[in-house]
Amino acid sequence: MARQGQSGRNHIVKDEKKENGKGGRMIIPIRCFSCGKPIAHLYEEFRERTNKGDNRKKILDDLGLERYCCRAMFLGHVDLIDVTGQFKKF
């Protein structure tokens, strides 16, 4: 499930294998912040394979992410949508 936010820079991926069983959403940028390469469409496969326990280096190589900036977007991503969703909007 892909949606675009107001800024057009976020990609929301539905996560069916959430630990609490409720499912959730993760926000990943559509493009790499440094080089501009589209990366959001690769995140779901990356997430599934890391949950299975595959080696992250091999997964990133298989997905074709060669630049260190794109690799850092995946390795440094933290899912905070559930935390921020608890707060009240103005």
C-alpha positions as CSV (number, residue, x, y, z in Angstrom):
1,M,0.0,0.0,0.0
2,A,1.6,3.2,-1.1
3,R,0.4,6.7,-0.3
4,Q,2.0,10.1,-0.7
5,G,2.0,12.6,2.0
6,Q,1.5,16.3,1.6
7,S,5.1,16.9,0.8
8,G,5.2,14.0,-1.6
9,R,8.3,12.6,0.0
10,N,7.1,9.7,2.1
11,H,6.1,6.2,1.2
12,I,3.9,4.2,3.7
13,V,4.3,0.5,3.6
14,K,1.8,-1.8,5.5
15,D,3.5,-4.2,7.8
16,E,1.5,-7.4,8.3
17,K,4.0,-9.1,10.5
18,K,4.0,-6.7,13.5
19,E,5.0,-8.2,16.8
20,N,1.7,-7.3,18.5
21,G,-0.3,-8.9,15.7
22,K,-2.2,-5.7,14.9
23,G,-0.2,-4.7,11.8
24,G,1.3,-1.3,11.3
25,R,2.7,1.2,8.9
26,M,6.3,2.4,8.3
27,I,7.3,5.6,6.6
28,I,10.3,5.4,4.3
29,P,11.4,8.2,2.0
30,I,10.6,7.7,-1.7
31,R,14.0,8.8,-2.8
32,C,17.5,8.8,-1.2
33,F,18.2,12.1,0.4
34,S,21.7,12.3,-1.1
35,C,21.6,11.0,-4.6
36,G,17.8,11.0,-5.4
37,K,17.6,7.4,-6.4
38,P,14.1,5.9,-5.9
39,I,14.4,3.4,-3.0
40,A,10.9,3.1,-1.4
41,H,9.8,0.2,-3.6
42,L,12.6,-1.9,-2.3
43,Y,11.9,-1.5,1.4
44,E,9.2,-4.1,1.8
45,E,11.4,-6.9,0.4
46,F,14.3,-5.6,2.6
47,R,12.1,-5.7,5.7
48,E,10.8,-9.2,4.9
49,R,14.2,-10.7,4.3
50,T,15.8,-9.1,7.4
51,N,12.9,-10.5,9.5
52,K,13.8,-13.9,8.1
53,G,17.3,-13.4,9.4
54,D,19.2,-13.0,6.1
55,N,22.5,-11.1,6.0
56,R,21.8,-7.4,5.4
57,K,24.8,-6.8,3.2
58,K,23.7,-9.6,0.9
59,I,20.1,-8.3,0.8
60,L,21.3,-4.8,-0.1
61,D,23.6,-6.2,-2.8
62,D,20.7,-8.3,-4.2
63,L,18.4,-5.3,-4.3
64,G,21.0,-3.3,-6.3
65,L,21.7,-0.7,-3.7
66,E,25.4,0.0,-4.3
67,R,25.8,3.6,-3.1
68,Y,26.5,4.0,0.6
69,C,24.0,6.8,0.9
70,C,21.1,4.5,-0.3
71,R,22.3,1.7,2.0
72,A,22.4,4.1,4.9
73,M,18.8,5.0,4.3
74,F,17.8,1.4,4.9
75,L,20.2,0.5,7.7
76,G,19.5,3.7,9.6
77,H,15.7,3.7,9.3
78,V,13.7,3.6,12.5
79,D,10.0,3.0,12.5
80,L,8.5,5.8,14.6
81,I,5.0,6.0,13.1
82,D,3.4,4.2,16.0
83,V,5.1,6.4,18.5
84,T,4.2,9.7,16.8
85,G,0.6,8.4,16.1
86,Q,-0.1,8.4,19.9
87,F,0.1,12.2,20.1
88,K,-2.8,14.5,19.6
89,K,-3.0,16.6,16.5
90,F,-3.7,20.3,16.8
